[in-house]
Amino acid sequence: MKKFLAVTLCFLSLFSLYGKDQIKEEDRQSLTQLLSDLTSDPDKKLNDIKVWPGENSIRVAIYPSDRVRYKYNLLPGEKNDRIYIDLLSVDADGFVLPDIEYGSFLKGIRMGIRDNSVRIVLDTSKVENYSVIEMEEPWRIVIDYYGKKEETKIYPDKKRVKDEKEKPPVVVVIDPGHGGRDPGAVVGNMYEKDVVLRLAKKIEALAPQYELLDVKLTRDGDVFLPLEERAAIANAFNGNIFISLHANAFRDKAVGGVEIYHLDNSRDDYSNRLALVENRMSDTKSLLNTILVGMTMSYYVKDSLKYASDLGPRLKRDLKPYGVRVRGYRKGALFYVLVGARMPSLLIEVGFLTNERERKLLADEKYLNTIARSILDSIDNVVRTKPEVLQK
Ligand SMILES: [Zn+2]
């Protein structure tokens, strides 16, 4: 009897949980599963919730102690929307939401605990699209909601670029991959995280020579930075272009060269494998099983390709004297680090640490300077000749 009562109560609370919203058929179907979730004691804890409100978007990352079942729903309102995220069978006793600054997009956030389920509610401006990614090590959910794209504003336009006083800086966000406890590729005493940080600092040091460019780094020391924080940092900088720097490794030590990627989910086998490494995922299955809902990646692909199309041939020319080739520069792959960046974005694999010659070059200051200058020259040229890439 007691059990029956508990189940009935759960049923009722479930309906009150979903009742006001429209109950979808899939929800009905999973009700049985939900019930068993709700009646069993949760053995998973809610460890943390992080929210990065952007000007016209928001990223929410949820960190439970283990993989959990969850649901999300968007309730469109007339002027504002409401987002629900339900974590099922999770113990959140005593958990308090962090202080979050509201802005033009995020109007409010609150959390409710009911039975064994946690509901996070966000009040936002109108949501146009969203994406959901599950990440591993540790398992977590990262959800992005994107507002309506603002009207196209060419900023700066060509005339204004010529006018010294009205010149706004073009914010270039450079993301040295990995860091801290995540060394990236390691060959001998060469760590990917160190190589890309040195390169990032070269780019930063050369930047003052480019009057249009203002370079920001996502990290300037040997610190660990989760993938989901990097695009969030770039958005907080209000960046115009986001570039994540990496170095490659491959079992065939003869393989070498530079590769330039943009965010895409139509990808070949090789790009797929590389994305797994950079996404810190264990197998292809999980990459394919990661359902990206209403992915908005295509937003910036065209402009990302404009940057790539300038940088590729330029690097080809600049690195030729060193005997380093560019393997490809219009390659698409699903790199999580680029997801959610509200700007054109590229991921550059600056060379193979497993290739002895390239490993030596990547330890050479002059060589790093050459790459840094190529990258800055290229961005400078693109924003001058194709200012439409600066539209938000
Ligand atoms: Zn990497």
Residues whose N, C-alpha, C, O or C-beta is under 5 A from the ligand:
A	BS01	ZN	G177 G184 H246 A247 E278
